[in-house]
C-alpha cells in the first residue's frame, strides 16, 4: 500500500487533504506515460496545441473559485490574493498558447555571402518531457510559468508540487485532463517530499524546472548533473527599491508596503531592501509606517495578508530582525512582539548594517529594511553588492533617469515607478542570476527554454566555387578564400 501524507492548513493545522507518497518507480512510470503522450502532442501541430491549451485556459477561468479556494485552504492567503494568482496564471497561459508558433516556428535567416547558394532555416523542436518542481508560496502561478510554456512548446510535463500545496498540483493535472481528454497523460502530478523531487530529477526527464531555495537548487543540480540533464533554477531574491530625492514619496511608499507585505512577504521578487536618498529618507519612512499601521494579518477572507506558510520560516524572520537590532538598527515599526504564529505583523527596520543577515539573506517574511544613501550611485552599488539578482525597482520623477539607473542594476527584471510591474507582462522573461538562479520563464525566452534549436540548410544552386568538394580546382578555391579574407580585412 502506498504511503500517504497529510497537507494541513497553516492557519488552523486542520487537515486539508491526503496525498500519496510517490516513489522512484511511480515517478519513472509517470515519465514513461508522459513520453508516449509527448509524441502525440507534438503531432498535434501548432494549431492543435493552441486550441487545446486555450480550451484549458477557459476551463481554468470558469473554475477560478474552485482553484482559489484550494489555494487559500493550503496557503492561508486571502481570497483576493488567491483569485489574483489564478488570473496571472490565465494571462501567461493565454500568451504562451497564442505566441508559441510565432516564437518557435521555422523561419528563414540570412545565409551570408559565403553561403549565398544555401537557404538557411531555423526552427525549434520540443525537448520531450519536462520535470517541474514547484514552490508553496504561489502554488499555481509560479509552476505554471514553466508548465504552460513547456506545453505550448510541445512537451509533456510531470509536475511535483510542494508537499505543502499538493492539492493544487493534483487539481491542476485533473483540470487539464478534463479540458483536454484526448491527452490525459500530457500533464501528470506526482506528490511527496524531497525524495520524490529527487526521483523526478533522476528519472530521465529532458529538463528540470525548479523553484525553491539556492541550497535545494544546488542539490537538484547535483542530481541533474549525473545525466547532464539541463536545469532551469528560480531561487528567490533580495530585491531592492531605490528611491530618488525627486520621487513621489506617497506612490513609492504605497508600492513598497505592498511589495514587502503582499503574500506575507513570501514573494521571490518581493521588496526586502529600500535605499532612499538621505534627504527624503525620514519622510519616506514616515509614509511607510503610516500605511503599515493599518494592516493586520489574519484568517479572514479580506485580510491584507495571511500566515507564514512554512512554519520554520518564522525562525528566519525572527533571527534577521533580532540580529539587525543587536547590530544597531532600530525598528521604525514593529519588533519582536510582531511575531504571533502563524502570523507576523509588519516590521520596518532602519539603519541596518549592510553585513547583517537582514540585508544579505532572503528573509521571505513581512519585514522590510529602509536605509539611507547619499545618492542613487550609492544605492546602485549597494543593491548590486548582494548574492541575489532577481528583481528591483527605481522611483524617480525623471523616467529617463530611472531607465538609466535600471540598466545599471544587475537584477534580471527592474520596474520604474512601480514594483513587480514585470510579473503581469507575459511577453517579458523572468529570472535572475547568481543565487537567484539561471534561465528564464515567461516570454519568448521562456518558450525557447523548453525547446531545442533545429538548424536547416537547403542548397539552392551549385556555387561557382564549391569549398565543400574535393573536386573544386585548387586555384579557384584559394582565390575565393583570399577574396573573402580581403573583404573581411576591410569591413
N, C-alpha and C positions, 0 to 999 in steps of 0.2 A: 504494500500500500504506500502511495506517495506521501511523504511528509507534507504537512501544511503549516502555514504561519498566519498570524492574525495582524491585520492593519488596524490600528487604533486611532481614535480622534486625538489630536494633540491638545484639544481643549478639555475634554472630559475623561479621556482614557478609555472610553467605551469602545467595544469592537465596531468596526465599520464593515469589515469583510474578511473572509478567509481565502487563501490562495495556495496553490501547490508550490512546493519547492522543486523546481526543475533541475535535474542533474545533467551531467555531460551527455548521457545517452539521449535524454529528452531534447537537449539543445541541438545535438547533431541531427536528430530526426527532423526537427523543425527546419534546420538549414537545408536538409535534403529535399523536403517538400517545397521550400522556397526556391531552390534552384530549378526544379521542374516547372514551377509557376513562372519563374523569370523568363524562361524560353517562350512560353505562350504570351506573356506580357509584351515581350519585345516584338513578337509577330503582330501585335495589335496595331502597330504603327503610331505615328504622332497623333492622328485624328482620333483613333480608337482610345488611346490613353487619355487624351484631353477630355473626351466625352465622359469617360468613366470617372476620372478624378473630379470633374465638375459636378457629376451626379453625387459623388461622395460629399463634396463641399456643401451642396444644397441640403443633403441629408443631415450633415452636422449642424447646419444653421437651424434646421427645424428642431433638432434635438438639443439646442443650446441650454435650455433649462435643466435637462437631464444631466448633461455634461457638467454644467456649473454647480449643480447640487452635489455631485460626487466630488468634484474638485474641492468644494467648500467642506464637505464632510472629512476628506482626508488631510486637508491642509489647515482648515480653520479660517481661511481668508474670507473677507466679507463677500456678500453675494455680488455686488457690483464688480469687484476685482475679478471674481471667477468668471463672470459673463464677459468682461473685457478681455480676459485671456482667451476665451473661445473666439471672440471677434478677431483678435490679432491672428489666431490660427487660420481663420477663414480667409483673411486678406492675403496671407502668404501662400496658402494652398491655391487660391484662385490665380495668383500671379505665376506660380510655378507651372500650373497646368496650361495657362494661356501663352506662356513665353518659351516653353521648352523647345519647340520646333525652331523658333527664330534663333535661339542661342546655340542649339546643338545640331541643328540640321546641316546637311552638307552644303558647302558654299565654295565658290571659286576664289582662289587667291593668286596674286601675281607670281609668275614663274621666274621672272628676272631675265636679263639679256642672255645669260649663258644657257638658259633652258627655254628659249623662246619657242622651241619646237614642241614643248610639253604643255599640256593643260594641267594645272595644279589644283587639287581639290582637298579640302579638309572637312571632316565630319567628326562626330563623337559617337562612340558606342557605349552602352551601359556596362558597368563593371560586373554585374551579376547579382550577388546577394550582399546586402549591407547590414551589418550588425550595429544597432543603435542602442547605446546605454544612456538612459535618461536621468534627469535630476528630480528632486522633490519640490523645489521651490516654485517652478512653473511646469507642472507635470504634463501639460498638454502643449502649450505654445513652444517651449524650448525644444523638446524632441521632434516636434513636427517641422521645425526648421531643417532637420535632416530627413525625416521620414517623407514629407511631402515632396521635397526636391529630389530625393533619391527615386521615388516612384515616378515622378514626372520625367526623370532622365532614363527610365526604362528598367529600373532594378526592382528586385523583390527585397523585402525588409523583414528582419527578425528583431523585435524590439524587447529589450529588457528594461522595464521601468524601475524606478527606485522602489525598494521594499516598503517605503512609507506611503507610496501612492500607486500601488499595484492595480487597484481597481480602475483607475483612469486608463492605464495601459491596456487592460483587458477590454474595457468598453470601447476604446479606440479601435482595436482589432475587430471586435464584433460589429461595430458600425460600418467598417469597410466591407466586411463580408455581407452585411445586409444590403449595402448600396451597390456593391459590385459582386453579385452572387456567382458570376462565371469565373471569378479568380479568387476563391476564398483563402487560398494559401499564400497569397501575394504579400499580405501583412499579417504576421503572427506575433503574439506576445508570449514571452517566457518569463516566469516570475521566480523570485528567490532573493537571496542575499548576495554578498560578494562572490562566492564561488560560482554562482550562476552567470554573473557577468564575466568572470574569468573563463568559464567554459565557452561562452559566446565568442570571446576574443580568440580562443584557441580552436574554434570549430571549423576553420577553413573558409570563413566568410571572405569576401573580396575587399572589404574595407570596414573599419570600425569607426563610428562617430560617437565620441564620448563627451559627456558634460559632467563636470564634477571638480573636485579639488586637485591642485597640482600634484599632491602626493599620490592620490589614487591614479591620476593620469600617468604618472611615471610607472606604476605597477602594471597598468594595462598596456602601456607602450612596450614594456619588457616582454610581456606575453606575445604581443603582436610581432615583436622582432624575431621570434622563433621561426615564423613562416614568412617574414618580410611582408606582413600584412600592413597596408597603408592605414594610417590613423589620423583622424581629424579630432583635435582636442580643444574644447572650450572650457577654460579652467577658472573663470572668475576674474575679479579685478579689484582695484583700489582706486576707484575713479575720482578724479579731481575736478572741481569747478573753479575757474579763475574769474575774479570779479574786478573789473577796471573801475577807476575813480569816476568815470563818466557813465557807468551803468545805471539803469533804472533799478534802484535797490529794492523796491517793492516787488517787481517782477522777478528779480534774482532770488529774493528771499522765498517767495512763493514756490518757485521751481526747486530750490534747494531743499525745502521742507518736504515737498512731495517726493523728490528723487531720493532723499535719505530715509524716509519713513514708509513709503509705499511698500506693501507686502512685508511689513515689519523689518524693512531694510534687507530682506533676503532676495536681493536682486543683483545678479553678477555685474551689471553695469550701473548699479545704484550709486548715489553720491555718498562718499565716505570722507572725503577731504575737501575743504574750501580754502582757497588762498585769495584773500581780499587785500587790495591796496590799502595801506595803513590809514590814509585819510578818510576812508569810508568803512573801515573795519568795525568800529563801535556801532555805527548806525545800522550796518547790515546785521550785526549780532542782535541788536535790539529788535529788529523786524523779524528775525528768525524766532527768537524767544517768544515774541508776541503771538506768533502763529502756532507754535508747538504747545503753548499753554492750553489751547482749545482742543487738543487731540488726546483722546483716551481710548486705548485699545480695548477690545472686549469681544465677547462671543456673539453680539447682536449682528443681524444681517447688514445693518447700516453703519457698523463701527468703521472708523477710518482705517484701521488695520487690525490684524489678528495676532495669533500667538507665534512664538518661535516653533517651527515645525519639528526641527530636530532638537530633542531635549538637551543634548550635550552642548549645543551652541550657546546656551546660557552661560556656561563657564568661560567661553571665549570672550563674550561681551563683558562679563564681569572682570576678567583679567585685563583686558585692554583698558577699561575705564580706571581700575584701581592703580595700575602701573603708571598711567598717564598722570593721575592726580598725585601719586607719590613722587613723580619726577618734576613737579612744579606747575602742572597745568591746573586750571580751575574750571569748575562747572558753571557755565552761564545758565544752564537749566538742567535739572535732574541730578542724579547721583546714585549712590548705592541703593537708596530706597526705591529707585525706579525699577529694580529687578523684582518682579512679582510673578513668579512662574505660574502659568506658562507664558506670561506676557512680560514685555519690557516697555515701560513708558519712555517717552522721548528723553534722550540725553544729548546735550550740546556742550562740547568742551572747547576751550580756547587756550591758546598759548601752550600747545602740546609740543614737546621736543620732537624734532624730526626723526630721531632714532628710536622713538617709542613704538611698541607694537601697534598702538592705535594708528600710527602713521605708516607702518611698514607692512603689516599683515592684514589680510582681509578679515574684517570684523563680522560682516554678514548679520547685522542687527540694527535696531533703530538708534544708532549712535553716530553723530556727525561731529567732525572737528573743524573749527573755523579759526585759521591762523592768519596773522597779518604779514604782509610782504611789502617791500619798498616799492616795487613796480611789477609790471607784467613779465619783464625779463626774469626777475627772481621767481615769479610764480611758475613760469615755464620750466625753469631749471629744477625747482622742487617737484613739480608734477612728473617730470621725466626721470627723476632720480630713483624711483621705486622699481621693484621687480615686476610689477604688473603693467600691462599696456593694452587695456581693453577699450574703455570709453572715457570721454572727458567733455567739458563744456566751457564756453567762454561767454561772459556777459560784458558788453560794452555798447556805448551809443553809436560807435563808428563800426558799421558792419564790415567795411573793407579791412579795417584793422583787426576786427575779430577773425576774419578769414585768414589773415596773415599769421595771427597768433595760433590759430587752429592748425595750420600747416606745419608749425614748429613742434607740435605735440606728438609724442611717439605713439599715442593711442591709435587703435585701429579705426575708431569712429569718434567724431567730435561734433557737437552741436553748438551753434552760436545763438545766444539769447533764448535757449531752451535746454532742457535736459532730456536725454533719451529720445530726442527727436528722430533719430535714425531707426529706432526699433519698429516703428509703424510704416516704414517705407520699404516695401518688399523688393524694390529694384536695387537697394543698397546692400552690399556684402557686409556681414557682421563677423567679427572675430578679432583676435589680438595676437600679441607676440610675447616672448619671454614666459613668465609664469602664467600669463593669460592663455597660453596655448598656441596652436598654429592651425592654419587652414581657415576656410570661410564657409559660413552658411548664408543663405539668402542671396537674392540677386543672381546675375549671370554667373558670377564666380561660384555661388552655391550650387547651381546646376552642373557646372563643369567639374566641380569637385567630386561628383558621383558618376563621372563618365571618363572614358579614355579617348584621347585624340586619335583619329584614324586618317592618315595621310595617303593620298592617291595621286598618281600622275598618269596621264593618257597621252601617248605620243601622237601629235597632230600631223607631222610630216617628217621626212628624212632631213636631218640638218646638213648644211653644206660641209661641215667638218664634224664627224661623229667621234667625240672624245671617249666614248664608251665602247669602241670597237677596235680590235687588233688590226683590222684591215684598212683603217684610215691611213693615208700617206703620212709618214712621219713628219715631213717638212711642213705640210699644211697644218698638221696638228700643232707643231711647235710655233708656227706663225700665229695661229689662233690663240694659243696661250700667251704669247708675247703681246699680242694686241690687247688681250684682257688685262695683262699686267700694267701696260701703259695707261689704259683708261682709268684703272683704279689708282694709279700713282697721281693722276691729275685731279680726280674727283675729291 
